[in-house]
Amino acid sequence: MGHSEIRVIIARPVAEVFATYAQPDPWRWTGLSKVRWTEGRPWEVGSRLHFEPDDAHGVVCDQVLTQFKPNSHVSFISHFGGITMQSHVRFRAVSENVTEILSHSEFMGTFSRIAGYPLRAAIGNGAKQFYEDLKRECEGPGTGRHPQTGMSTEKVKEESEESGS
């Protein structure tokens, strides 16, 4: 059995990060194609989500939502390419304006390589990219935060003016 763990810090309040993650039209900000709910209502336990990673060479993923608590956690079971994966994603407020996401996945199956990469590396790289995309969406333009520093855009503007940049 393999596993993947990812920790990411996002300079936004937990409610905003969770709302971005759990949009009814899910994950438009990612490198996933054809993301859609195929059964049940969006973000209700037992609902199914279907998607295709852009770089997975035709591998399709079917997920069943097993737990959902707003601003706290999401769990699901995924099936793709002969693999079964159980994932838990926890959202925690580090402070009023900083959120920590902890993602833990365990997987097993017969498909040992995806696109020439060992399975563990392929899953880990895909998950890492997903959370980098989420961080960029949450901290990017229009959020009031500078994407590189996490400081308020007004503070970045003030510091730039003071330094003459």
Number of C-alpha atoms within 10 A of each C-alpha: 8 12 15 17 15 14 13 15 17 24 23 24 19 24 18 15 25 24 13 18 20 17 12 13 10 18 20 16 14 18 14 17 15 12 18 17 20 14 13 14 13 19 22 15 17 17 17 22 22 18 20 19 17 14 13 15 10 11 15 16 18 19 23 22 20 18 16 18 14 13 20 15 17 22 21 22 19 20 17 16 16 11 15 17 19 18 20 18 19 17 22 19 19 16 12 11 14 16 23 20 23 16 21 17 21 16 19 16 15 10 12 14 13 17 12 8 12 12 20 19 13 16 19 16 13 17 18 18 14 17 20 16 17 22 21 16 21 25 23 15 12 10 14 16 20 19 19 9 11 17 15 16 17 12 13 15 13 12 12 11 10 9 7 7 7
